[in-house]
Amino acid sequence: MLIMSGSTGEFFAQVPKAVTFALIASLIECLADEEQGKHTREPAFMRPLRRWTDKFLSVVARFRFISLTVVFGAFISALFILG
């Protein structure tokens, strides 16, 4: 898919990039989820990311309507910019 040319190639080039990113993220998560007894070990670089993600999700959950409005606004903006 990455070697296709033209506008179709530009469109389909996003698919393998997204799949690659998902596989890398899955590998990192898999390595972080090695269980040793009842405790889950995670690499040191994952701890700040997990803390940031937890804080971000708690804010999004607290302000659901505002979060949904921001996401919808970004989507509409992207349609206007790209379309």
Order of alpha helices (4+ residues) and beta strands (2+ residues): alpha-alpha-beta-beta-alpha-alpha
